[in-house]
């Protein structure tokens, strides 16, 4: 699962923590959790140049369904 947090009202919303908790409650087993630095897109670079908060990384979470 590839998850990117978002910015809402100037604050970062950590979606990956919520998704991990929900998947674990549903019985999935977490295999690994990795961070990936994302290169900037045009819109992200524009926001960053204005001093606005941007999300520059993504979480890659690997789950498996129990047998």
Backbone as a ProteinNet text record, in pm:
[ID]
protein_1_A
[PRIMARY]
XXXXXXXXXXXXXXXXXXXXXXXXXXXXXXXXXXXXXXXXXXXXXXXXXXXXXXXXXXXXXXXXXXX
[TERTIARY]
85.1	0	90.3	66.9	144.8	56.7	101.1	16.9	93.2	29.7	89.7	1	62.9	-10.9	-50.4	-133.9	-179.2	-174.9	-191.7	-195.1	-337.9	-393.7	-529.1	-526.5	-569.9	-569.3	-431.4	-327.3	-191.4	-126.8	-192.6	-137.3	-130.4	-26.8	-10.5	-105.2	-174.7	-266.8	-197.8	-168.3	-94.2	-190.8	-216.8	-309	-250.9	-120.5	-58.2	-79	-75.4	-97.5	-240	-336	-475.7	-497.4	-443.2	-460.6	-396.6	-279.2	-212.9	-298.6	-351.8	-434.4	-558.6	-623.7	-743.9	-710.4	-603	-565.3	-530.9	-462.1	-429	-555.3	-651	-777.9	-857	-839.8	-909.3	-840.1	-725.6	-659.1	-539.3	-504	-386.5	-260.3	-153.1	-24.6	70.4	134.1	227.3	361.2	408.1	535.5	647.7	621.3	723.7	662.6	735.9	692.7	815.5	807.8	921.2	881.4	978.8	958.9	1024	959.4	1011.4	1003.4	1118.1	1119.5	1073	974.4	912.9	975.8	1006.1	1051.6	935	962.6	855.9	791.9	663.3	589.8	577.9	529.5	519	437.5	323	236.7	304.7	373.8	443.3	557.1	632.9	743.7	693	578.9	521.1	481.5	418.2	376.9	498.2	599.6	720.9	789	792.2	857.3	784.8	655.5	577.9	589.5	664.2	682.6	570.8	483.8	374.3	424.4	355.2	389.6	359.5	453.7	433.5	470.2	416	448.3	546.8	668.6	775.2	813.5	732.2	761.4	631.7	646	532.8	568.9	468	486.9	446.7	528.8	496.9	481.4	358.7	331	291.4	358.2	330.7	256.5	136.8	55.1	34.2	2.7	-40.8	-164.3	-245.5	-367	-329.5	-373.6	-337.8	-396.1	-320.1	-363.7	-475
-115.5	0	122.6	214.4	336.9	452.7	524.1	626.3	758	864.7	996.4	1080.1	1133.8	1222.6	1346.9	1428.8	1549.7	1667.3	1785.3	1908.2	1960.5	1984.5	2036	2151.9	2268	2389	2419.8	2396.9	2429.5	2329.3	2217	2114.1	1982.1	1905	1775	1673	1599.8	1494.9	1361.7	1284.7	1159.5	1045.1	1021.3	915.9	776.7	761.8	630.3	566.7	646	590.8	536.5	612.1	569.2	442.5	439.2	322.9	199.4	214.7	101.5	46.8	136.3	92.5	17.2	68.1	3.6	-134.3	-143.5	-272.3	-375.1	-331.5	-423.9	-469.6	-379	-416.5	-515.1	-507.7	-599.6	-735.6	-749.4	-878.5	-894.4	-789.9	-798.3	-796	-852.1	-855.4	-761.8	-672	-578.6	-646.7	-641.9	-703.1	-599.9	-478.4	-374.2	-237.5	-135.5	2.9	82.4	143.8	214.2	356.9	447.5	586.2	604	682.8	710.5	859.7	921.2	1064.5	1087.8	1173.1	1199.6	1323.8	1316.3	1435.9	1531.9	1657.5	1756.3	1763.6	1776.4	1803.3	1955.1	2001.4	2145	2216.2	2159.5	2221.7	2224.1	2114.7	2107.4	2207.8	2216.4	2312.9	2456.1	2485.6	2619.1	2651.3	2554.6	2577.5	2593.4	2510.9	2518.4	2653.6	2706.9	2835.3	2950	2932.8	3033.8	3016.4	2913.1	2890.7	2809.2	2750.5	2669.4	2529.3	2464.4	2329	2231	2144.4	2040	1905.4	1799.4	1663.1	1609.1	1580.5	1540.3	1394	1316.6	1174	1094.2	968.1	875.7	755.8	692.5	568.9	452.6	350.2	226	121.3	73.9	-24.3	-154.6	-261.6	-393.9	-475.7	-521.5	-605.4	-740.6	-839.5	-965.5	-1011.9	-1083.2	-1137.9	-1268.6	-1288.4	-1411.9	-1535.3	-1642.2	-1766	-1835.1
0	0	0	-89.2	-100.2	-53.7	50.4	112	120.8	82.2	96.8	187.8	292.6	381.8	303.9	363.2	295.4	390.7	337.6	417.3	413.3	532.5	544.4	643.6	601.1	685.7	741.8	659.5	701.4	795	821.2	909.9	835.1	863.9	799.2	861.5	778.1	822.3	793.9	899.2	887.7	857.7	731.1	689.8	712.9	702.5	712.4	850.5	955.7	1090.3	1103	1049.5	1056	974.2	852.2	765.3	827.5	886.9	952.3	1065.8	1148.4	1261.1	1212.8	1109	1056.1	999.5	922.2	863.6	971.2	1076	1185.3	1258.1	1277.3	1341.2	1255.6	1123.7	1033.8	1023.7	1090.3	1094.6	1002.7	929.9	844.4	929.7	876.4	945.7	871.7	945.4	883.2	860	736	699.2	702.9	657.4	656.5	635.4	678.8	664.5	621.5	505.5	448.8	413.3	420.3	378.7	242.5	157.3	25.2	1.1	-29.8	-56.9	-199.8	-214.4	-343.8	-405.3	-534	-605	-621.2	-627.7	-635.9	-773.8	-775.1	-898.4	-912	-1024.6	-1047.2	-941	-904.9	-804.6	-667.7	-632.6	-504	-498.6	-606.5	-610.3	-597.5	-658.9	-650.5	-506	-438.9	-298.9	-208.5	-230.8	-149.5	-166.3	-290	-314.8	-243.9	-214.5	-141.6	9.7	54.3	196.9	259.8	177.3	230.1	264.5	355.8	397.7	285.1	256.1	155.2	215.2	159.2	201	98.7	141.8	51.2	65.1	133.1	144.9	140.5	110.6	109.9	196.3	250.1	324.4	235.5	236.2	167.6	277.7	297.8	402.6	335.9	376.6	320	423.9	387.5	473.8	404.9	484.1	427.1	503.3	432.3	491.6	561.3	685.2	754.6	683.7	689.6	623.5	698.3
[MASK]
+++++++++++++++++++++++++++++++++++++++++++++++++++++++++++++++++++

